[in-house]
Amino acid sequence: MVAREYDFWLFDLDGTIVDADWGYTRDVFDEVGERLGYRFTDRQAELLWHGFYGPRNEMLTEWGLDPETFWSTFHDVEDPQVRAQNTFLHDDAADVADLDGPVGLVTHCQRFLADPVLDHLDIRDWFDTVLCCTDDTGWKPDPEPVRSVMADLGVAHNGHEGVLAGDGPSDVGAAWNAGLDAVHVERHDPHDRGHCVRADYRVNGFDELDL
């Protein structure tokens, strides 16, 4: 697989291009749990942070937590600057900066959290457009946020061949639902996820691709 096979590239952010230090993640769930009167295990924190099993709200409901209350508390606890300072760039993702052609970012990370990360790591100029999903835009695997980014890049409905790379099944689903090829970047042992994620290409890092 080589980059020249595609006219444009789309990427997920968290878990794909960047990731947060575990200590930060654990601290966030400790504080959220204290406010909600709930103790999150390491496994629960990992599942929610990385979205291993798909829709997070379903997991929250199964654990007896109200999703709206959880996310409101979660976003209230997170400090954007602290999160940015505890976020690192995956070494193999550096080649993304050298891609030719339109490059877009489609992330579930909210704007108030994503912007400080992009600025702190100095990677904002890697992307020609950035979309942070909301209820209005839709959430992956809904293809609408992907189609919106394609429209911003000027590559929608004109025969251009594109691909979306991400670390979760929702990224693959969004790519396929939008008519794109999908790259699954597996940042974790599949045994931790509990299943393998199907995609057009499955890699452990971008160094396996000729970017």
C-alpha positions as CSV (number, residue, x, y, z in Angstrom):
1,M,0.0,0.0,0.0
2,V,1.4,3.4,-1.0
3,A,0.1,6.9,-0.5
4,R,0.1,7.6,-4.2
5,E,-2.9,5.2,-4.6
6,Y,-5.1,7.9,-3.0
7,D,-6.0,11.4,-3.9
8,F,-6.8,12.4,-0.3
9,W,-6.3,11.1,3.2
10,L,-8.6,11.5,6.3
11,F,-7.5,10.6,9.9
12,D,-8.9,10.1,13.3
13,L,-6.9,11.9,16.1
14,D,-6.9,10.2,19.5
15,G,-5.4,6.8,19.5
16,T,-4.4,7.2,15.8
17,I,-2.1,10.3,15.6
18,V,-1.8,11.0,19.3
19,D,-2.5,9.5,22.6
20,A,-2.7,10.5,26.3
21,D,-0.4,9.3,29.0
22,W,-2.2,6.6,31.1
23,G,-1.5,8.5,34.3
24,Y,-3.6,11.4,33.1
25,T,-6.4,9.2,32.0
26,R,-6.5,7.4,35.3
27,D,-6.6,10.8,37.2
28,V,-9.5,12.0,35.1
29,F,-11.6,8.9,35.8
30,D,-10.7,9.0,39.5
31,E,-12.1,12.6,39.7
32,V,-15.1,11.8,37.5
33,G,-15.9,8.7,39.7
34,E,-15.6,10.8,42.9
35,R,-18.1,13.3,41.6
36,L,-20.5,10.6,40.4
37,G,-20.0,8.3,43.4
38,Y,-18.7,5.5,41.2
39,R,-15.3,3.7,41.1
40,F,-14.0,3.1,37.6
41,T,-11.7,0.1,37.3
42,D,-8.6,0.4,35.0
43,R,-10.4,-1.8,32.5
44,Q,-13.5,0.4,32.5
45,A,-11.4,3.5,32.1
46,E,-9.5,1.9,29.2
47,L,-12.7,0.8,27.5
48,L,-14.3,4.2,27.7
49,W,-11.2,6.1,26.7
50,H,-10.4,4.0,23.7
51,G,-13.9,2.9,22.7
52,F,-12.8,-0.7,22.3
53,Y,-16.4,-2.0,22.2
54,G,-18.0,0.6,20.1
55,P,-20.7,3.0,21.4
56,R,-19.6,4.2,24.8
57,N,-23.1,5.2,26.0
58,E,-24.3,1.6,25.8
59,M,-21.5,0.6,28.2
60,L,-22.3,3.5,30.6
61,T,-25.9,2.5,30.7
62,E,-25.0,-1.2,31.4
63,W,-22.9,0.1,34.4
64,G,-25.9,2.0,35.7
65,L,-24.6,5.4,34.7
66,D,-26.5,8.1,32.9
67,P,-24.5,8.9,29.7
68,E,-25.5,12.6,29.6
69,T,-24.5,13.1,33.3
70,F,-21.2,11.2,32.7
71,W,-20.1,13.2,29.7
72,S,-21.1,16.5,31.3
73,T,-19.0,15.6,34.3
74,F,-16.2,14.2,32.2
75,H,-15.8,17.4,30.2
76,D,-16.1,19.5,33.3
77,V,-13.2,17.6,34.9
78,E,-10.9,17.7,31.9
79,D,-8.5,20.7,31.7
80,P,-7.7,21.3,28.0
81,Q,-4.1,22.6,28.7
82,V,-3.3,19.8,31.1
83,R,-4.6,17.2,28.6
84,A,-2.5,18.7,25.9
85,Q,0.6,18.7,28.1
86,N,0.0,15.0,28.8
87,T,-0.6,14.0,25.1
88,F,2.1,12.6,22.9
89,L,2.5,12.1,19.2
90,H,3.0,8.5,18.0
91,D,6.4,8.4,16.4
92,D,5.2,6.6,13.3
93,A,2.6,9.3,12.7
94,A,5.3,11.9,11.8
95,D,5.1,10.9,8.1
96,V,1.6,12.2,7.9
97,A,3.1,15.7,7.7
98,D,4.7,14.8,4.4
99,L,1.6,13.6,2.6
100,D,0.8,15.3,-0.7
101,G,-2.7,16.3,-1.6
102,P,-5.7,17.2,0.7
103,V,-5.5,15.9,4.3
104,G,-8.4,16.1,6.8
105,L,-9.0,15.2,10.4
106,V,-12.3,13.7,11.7
107,T,-12.3,13.3,15.4
108,H,-14.7,12.6,18.3
109,C,-12.4,14.8,20.5
110,Q,-14.3,17.9,21.3
111,R,-13.0,21.2,19.9
112,F,-12.1,22.7,23.3
113,L,-9.8,19.7,23.8
114,A,-8.6,19.1,20.3
115,D,-7.4,22.6,19.6
116,P,-4.9,22.8,22.5
117,V,-3.5,19.3,21.5
118,L,-3.0,20.4,17.9
119,D,-1.3,23.6,19.0
120,H,0.8,22.0,21.8
121,L,2.2,19.3,19.4
122,D,2.5,21.8,16.6
123,I,0.6,19.6,14.1
124,R,-2.3,21.8,13.1
125,D,-0.7,22.6,9.7
126,W,-0.7,18.9,8.9
127,F,-4.4,19.1,8.1
128,D,-6.2,21.2,5.6
129,T,-9.4,20.9,7.6
130,V,-10.4,19.7,11.0
131,L,-13.9,18.5,12.1
132,C,-14.7,17.8,15.7
133,C,-17.9,15.7,15.8
134,T,-21.0,16.9,17.5
135,D,-24.7,15.9,17.6
136,D,-25.2,18.3,14.8
137,T,-22.5,16.8,12.5
138,G,-23.1,13.2,13.5
139,W,-20.7,10.7,15.1
140,K,-18.7,8.0,13.3
141,P,-19.6,5.5,12.0
142,D,-22.2,7.9,10.6
143,P,-20.7,9.0,7.2
144,E,-22.0,12.6,7.5
145,P,-18.9,14.0,9.3
146,V,-16.7,12.3,6.8
147,R,-18.7,13.7,3.9
148,S,-18.5,17.2,5.4
149,V,-14.7,17.0,5.6
150,M,-14.6,15.8,2.0
151,A,-16.7,18.7,0.9
152,D,-14.4,21.1,2.8
153,L,-11.4,19.6,1.0
154,G,-13.2,19.8,-2.4
155,V,-13.0,16.1,-3.1
156,A,-16.7,15.1,-2.7
157,H,-18.6,13.7,-5.7
158,N,-15.7,14.1,-8.2
159,G,-14.3,10.7,-8.5
160,H,-11.3,11.2,-6.2
161,E,-10.1,8.1,-4.4
162,G,-9.7,8.5,-0.7
163,V,-9.0,6.6,2.5
164,L,-9.6,7.1,6.2
165,A,-7.2,5.9,8.9
166,G,-8.3,5.3,12.5
167,D,-7.8,3.1,15.5
168,G,-11.4,2.0,16.1
169,P,-14.3,0.2,14.4
170,S,-16.3,3.4,14.2
171,D,-13.5,4.9,12.0
172,V,-13.6,1.9,9.6
173,G,-17.4,2.0,9.6
174,A,-17.4,5.7,8.8
175,A,-15.0,5.2,5.9
176,W,-17.0,2.4,4.4
177,N,-20.3,4.2,4.9
178,A,-18.8,7.2,3.0
179,G,-17.5,5.0,0.2
180,L,-13.8,5.2,1.2
181,D,-11.2,2.6,1.9
182,A,-10.3,2.1,5.6
183,V,-7.0,1.7,7.4
184,H,-7.2,0.3,10.9
185,V,-4.2,1.2,13.0
186,E,-4.1,-1.2,15.9
187,R,-2.4,0.5,18.8
188,H,-3.4,-2.2,21.3
189,D,-3.2,-5.9,21.6
190,P,-6.3,-7.4,20.0
191,H,-6.8,-9.5,23.1
192,D,-7.4,-6.2,25.0
193,R,-10.0,-5.2,22.5
194,G,-11.6,-8.6,22.5
195,H,-11.8,-8.9,18.8
196,C,-10.0,-8.0,15.6
197,V,-11.2,-5.0,13.5
198,R,-11.8,-5.7,9.8
199,A,-10.6,-3.1,7.4
200,D,-9.1,-2.8,3.9
201,Y,-5.7,-2.5,5.5
202,R,-4.7,-3.5,9.1
203,V,-1.4,-2.1,10.4
204,N,0.3,-1.6,13.8
205,G,1.6,1.8,12.8
206,F,2.0,4.2,9.9
207,D,5.6,3.0,9.4
208,E,4.0,-0.1,7.7
209,L,2.6,2.2,5.0
210,D,4.7,4.0,2.4
211,L,3.5,7.5,3.2
